Amino acid sequence: MIRILHIVGSAISDGTIKHIASLAHVWPRTEFEIHVCFLNAGEGCGERLRGSGIWPALVRRRDAFDPLGFYRLWQHIRRLRPDIVHTWQLDTGGYARLAALAAGVKRIVVSERRIDVGRSDIQWSIDRRLAIHADYIVANGVAVRDFCIAQGLPQNKLLCLANAVLPAEPARLARSDFLAQLGLPSDAKLVLSIGPLAKEKRLKDLIWAADQLKAVATAAHLLIVGDGPLRGRLERYRWQNRIGDRVHFLGRRSDVAEFLAHADVLWQADAHEGQSSAVLEAMAAGVPVVVADAGGNRELIANGESGFLVPMSQRAGFARWTLPLLENAQLARRMGAAGRRQAEQCHQIEDIAGQYMELYRSLPL
């Protein structure tokens, strides 16, 4: 069998973990032996992976240059002796690749999933040097691939493999029961945001947009599913805007599928996302999406057909393009159906998993 070790920076990186867990459902265990290692823990560490039959290991890393964490990771790789090390997330790639090389791993695959404009020139210089030792650098979209090429990563090693999405799960609760469970009125319209509460998610813009929807007397409620370092600051911003009755912080949830089953619209304002797992899951569930006109969103959304793209300079666009979706059920259904067709045609888990399998099989071991 081909033994593969996937190294992930943090267990709270839901999109990456969902992607690996979804692929693991399909990879034949008679051919691939799958292992996952986290460099940092998080709430609910690895639950989704354990549901796919993978018991992840944890190698604690205090910061980007933690020598003791590097030693523990090196030891873990040496004990496991994988045929392939596959690193995920930019903040993990260099650190994990150095440990894999030091442990004698011959085959290394690197996944880049964001347009990481925050990386320093020094970090990119290290990545360019380490790219020599990578067999493939996998981008999850054309925007990410082009950004990596612009940073000097070797074009001949860069591949595009789209994100995969599982079919949507049906609702377990009636809508009235779901709204009652959240303490919301029976006429509430649900606008959903999923992801970590981090600066790049531009959640202040979404809270401001929720205020605009309230100002025009809609029954819209913004449900923010996720947690992160900015939660306290964002909650203060909510109260400063006097919109505490319409913006709800729900933390990390294990029942995201239930939220998607009842959502009326999904918002995503991240300007540097590759192909967003949250956007894809919403599309698969038939939920119309209103997202930032940037990054991988342009690859996922046909503007005006399967969703709306909001120009970066027009934060009012989130409220402007959401309003007709909340008021016109026929438009919302048509746009949601177009998004579902796009997800089913281009992001089926079997197709994407097959592409990864061919990639692994192509590596001489």
N, C-alpha and C positions, 0 to 999 in steps of 0.2 A: 504494500500500500504506500501511497504518497502521504507522508506526515507533514502537515502544514501548521505552523504556529502564526496566528494572527495577533499582532501587538497593537493595542488600542490605548490612547493616552488616558482616557478617563471613562469610568463606568457611567457617567451622567451624559455621555455623548449619544443621545437616544437615536439620532439618525444613523450613525455608523453602526451601532449595535443592532438596530432593526435590520439594517442591510445584511450584516453578517449572519444574523439568526435566520433571516428569510432564505438566504442562499444555502445555509446548512440544512434546511428542510429538504432540499432537492439533491444536494451532493450525495452520491452513493457511498455509504460507509464501508462497502466492500473494496472501494478504490481509494477513498480519501479518509485519512485519520485527522480530525479537526481538533485543534487546541487553540484557546484564546487566553491572552495574558493582558491584564490591566496594569497600567503604571500608577494609577490613582483610583481610590475607591469612591463610591458615591452611594446615596440612598438607593436601596433596592439593587445593589450591585449584582449584575449578571442574571437577574431573574428571567429576562427574556431569553437569554442564551440557554439557561437550564431547561427552559421549556422546549428547546430544540435538541436536548440531550447533550449539551456541552457544559462542563463544569469549569468555569474560568479560574485561572490563578491570579493572585494579586501580588505584584512586586511594587512596594511603595517607593515613590520618588517624591522627594520634598520639593525640588525645583528643577529647572531645566538642566542644571549642571551638577546634580547630586551624585558624588562619586560612590557613596555607599549603595544608592539605588542602582547605579550602573553595575556594580559588582554583583548585586542580587540578581539583576536581570541576566547578566553574563552566566552566572551559575545556573539559573533556570534553563537557559537555552542549551547549555552544555549537558545538563541532565536529560533534557528532552530529546536532543539530537534530531531536530526537524530537518527534513529535506529542503523545505522552503520556509522562509520567514516573510510574512506579508505585513508591512506596517501601514497603519491608517492614521490620518490626521497629520497636518504639517508640523505641529509642535512635538510630534512623536518620532517622525521619520529619521532625523539625523541621529538622535540618541539611540534609538533601537537598532538602526543599521550598524552603527559602530559596535554595539554589543554583539550583534549577530556575526559581524566580520571577525571580531576578537574570539568568538566561540567556534569559528571555523565553518560557518554556514556558507555553502557554495551558491545558493540561489536565493535572490532577494527580489521581492516585488514591493513597490511603493504605491500607495493610493493617495492622490491629492483631491480633496473634495470641496475646497473653498478658494476663492480669489483672495488670498491672504495679503492684503496691502499693508498690514501691520508688521510684517517681517522686516528685519533690518538687512542692510547690505551685507553685513558679516554673516548672518544666517543664510542668506541666499548664496554667498560665496562657499560656505560649507556644503550646502546642498548640491551645488554644481560639481564640487570635487567628489562628493559621495555618489553622485549619479553614475560615475564610472563603474561602480560596483553593483549597480542595480540592473537586473535583467529587463524589467519593464517598469515604467511609471504610468500608472493608470489614472486618468482623469475621468470624472463622472459627467463630463459635458464638454462641449466645444469651447465654451467661455473659459473654463478652468484650464483646458489644454492650451489655448492660445496665450493665456496669462503666463503659464509655465514656460512656454517657448520664449516669450518676451523677457523672462527673467534669466534666460540662458541655459535652461535645461535641454538636454539633447533631444531634438525632434524625432530622431530615429527610434528612440526608446519610448516615446509617448503614445499611449493608446487611449481611445475613448470607449468606455463601457458605461452605459446608462445605469441609473439606479433602477432597482426592481421594486415592485409593489405587490403585495398579496391581495387577493380579492377582499372586498369589504365585508365585514361581519354584519349581520342583521341586528337591528335593535332588540334588546332584551326587555326594555320597558316601553310602555305607551308614553307618548310625548307628555301627556298631562302628568303622569307619575314622575317622569324625569324632571320636569319643571318644578313640581312640588318638592322633589328631593333636593333641588338646589335653592329652594325658597324663592322662586321667581313667579311672577303672575302668569296666568294661563294664556295671555295674549303676547307674551315675550317673543321677540325675534332674536335668534342667537347668532352672534358673530364670534367666531372662534379664532384664537391665536394659540399656536402650539410651539413650544421650544424653550430653551434656557433664557432666563432673564438677564441678558447681557447687552452691552452697549450696541453691538452691531445689529441687534434685532430691531432697533429704532422703535421701542415700545412706547416712548413718549409721544411719538407721532400718532400711534394708534389710539392712545388714550385721548389725545386731542381730537382725533377724528370721531371717536365715540361721543365726545361732547358736542360736536357739530350735528351728529344724528339726533341727539337729544333736543338740540335747539330747534330742529324742524319737526318736533313732536312725533318722532317714531318711537316704537316700543323696543328699540334695539338695546341689547345687553351684550357687552364685550366680556367673553369668558377667556381668561388668560391661564392656560394650562402649562405649567412648568415652574421651575424655581431657579434661583441663582443669586449672585452677589448684589444685584441691583434691586432686589425686591423691596427693601425698606425705602429706598429713594423713590421708586416708582409709586409705592403706596402713598408717600407724602405728596407726590405730584398729583395723584388722583384727588386727594382731599383739597389741595390748593385750587384745583379746577372745579371743586364742588360737584364731583361726578361719582361719588362713592356708591350711589344707588344704581349705577349703570355699568360700572367696571368691577369685575370680580376676579380676585387672585385665588386660584384653586390649587396651586402647588403641583407637585408631581402626582400623576394619576396612573393607575394601572388599567383604567377603563376608558382609554382614549377612543376606542372604537365606538363606545356608546355615545360619546360627545359628537363624533363625526356622523353617526346615524341620525342625530337630531339637529345638527347645525344647519343654519340657513345660508351662511357665507363663511368662508375662511379668509383671514387676512394674513399676509406675510410681507414685512417691510424690509427684510434684510437685503442690503445692496450687494453683498459679496458671496451669497450662497451659490453653490454649484447647482445640483439638482436636488431641491428640497424634498426630503422624505415626507414632511407634513403636507406639502402641496400635492405630492403624488397620492398620498393616502386620501386626501379630500377629493381629488379627481376620481379615484377609484370608487369612492362612496357616492359619487354623483353630486357633490357639494360644489356650487359655483365658487370661484376663487377671485379675489382682488389682491394683486401682489405688486411689488415694486418692479418697475421696468428696468431690470438690471440682471447681470449674471445669468445663471441657468434658467431663470424664469422665462426668458425670451424663447428658450428652446422648448419649454413645456407648454406654453400658453399661446394660442392663436388669438390675438387681441380682438375682443368683441365677439368671438365665437365660442371658445372654451374657457373664457375668463376675461378679466380686465387687467391691463398693465397700467400702473400709475407712474407717470414720470417722476424722477427723483426730486424735481424742483416743485412738485405740486402735491404737498402732503394732504391738501384738501380733497385730492382726488379719491382718497379712500372712502370718504363719506359720499362724495358726488357719485361714484360708480356703484356704491353699495345700495344707495337709496332705490334705484329702479329695480334691483334684484329683490329687495324686501317688499316692494309695492306691486310687482308684476310677477305673479307665480308662474305664468307661462314662460316668460323670459328666463327665470331662474331654472325651471325644469329643462328648458332647451340647452342652456349653457352647461348645466350639470351633466346632462346626457352626453354632450360633446366632449367634456372632460373625461367622462368614464370611458368613452370609446378610445380616446387618445391613450389613456393608461393601459387599457386592455390590449391595444394593438402594438404599442411600442415598449412596454415595461413589464411584460409578463415574466414572472419569476423563473419559469422553466427556460425561457430564451436567454435571459441574462446569466443564470446559473450555468447554462451550457457554454456560454462564451468564456466564463471564468475557468471552467473545467478544461476547455481547449487551451487556454493560456497556460495553466499548470502542466498539462500534459506535454506542451511544447518545450518545456525546460528539460534539458538533458541532466539526469541525476547520476 
